[in-house]
Amino acid sequence: MTDFNKISHLLHLNGCIPMEFRNMKFSDIKGLDWIKEDLVNWMNDPSKILTLSSQPGRGKTLLACVTARAYAAMLFETGVFPQPYNIGFKFASESDISLTFKAAYAKRQDQDYIHRLFTAPDLFILDDLGEASNTEQSNEITSHIITTRYRANKITIITTNLSSDDITARYGARVTSRILGGKVISLKSLPDFRSTSN
């Protein structure tokens, strides 16, 4: 049986995944079998960006985090990495990225180092693409991170409320093709779990 607590500790996942999702597994999610099947299929060949798209409240962040933990467990069990604690993992919303860069500018920190915080990890969840202010600087930073990870064949999971047209308008056709050319799972048909849980 998979020891998810041990895996989370070894991969330092618990320090990155939001508190409410840290102990969640696919088995904890009732229904949504077709979505879970799609996610498992992607895990078997995560060579392209995975994008979870929908309106707010459909469970995108939850599914992204559960998928990351399941993928880490798969690597651990198959022995792909004999030292799993060396696997880099990062979770950040687009607003988190923007704030990190603003703080770095204010402190005159090395910008290349800040970029590497988001481009170097083996697996990166970019949560809420489109959440940050729609400015040229913010969009360029996000585009650079996505493009760098794409070219390095790094595993990237994106959640977004944006439509394909919105993504193109903000980040350009080239970045859009890299995002939408991967595995895109739409959760738009799902109910708003936030409203139904209240």
C-alpha positions, 0 to 999 in steps of 0.5 A: 500500500502506498504511504502517501505521508512518507511520499509527501514528506520525501518530495516536500509536497506538503510545504507547497500544496495548499493546506486544504488539499494536502491529504487528498487522494483520487480515492477521496474524490467521489464520482468524476470517473471520466476526469480521473481517468483522463488525469491518470492517462496524462500521468502515464505520459506527462510530456505536455502541459496539463491544463484544467479549465473552467469557471471558478469553483469546479475543483481545478486546484483540488484536481491539480494537487491530487494529480501531483501527489499521485504522480509523485507516488507513481514515481516513488513506486516505480523507482524512476528516481532512486532518491525521490527527495531530490524531485523538485516540486512547486505550487504557485498562483499567478498572483504569487509569481507577480508578488514574488517578482515585485518584492524582488524588484524592490529589493534589487534581487537577482531576477534570474534567480527568481525566474529559476524558482518557477522554471527549475522544479521538475513539477510545477502547478501554475494555479489561476492563470489569468489571476494576476493584473493584466499588465505587459510586465506580468504577462511577460513573466508568466509567458517566460516561465511557461515557455522555459518549462515547455522547452525544457520538457518540464512537467507543468499543470495549469489551472485557469478560468480563462477561455482560449481567446482570453489566453491568446489576448494576454499571452500571445498565440505562441504561448497559447499553442503551447498551453492548449497543444497539451492535455486540456480537460474542461470542467465546465460541465461540473457544478459549482462545488463552493456554492453547493457546499454552503 
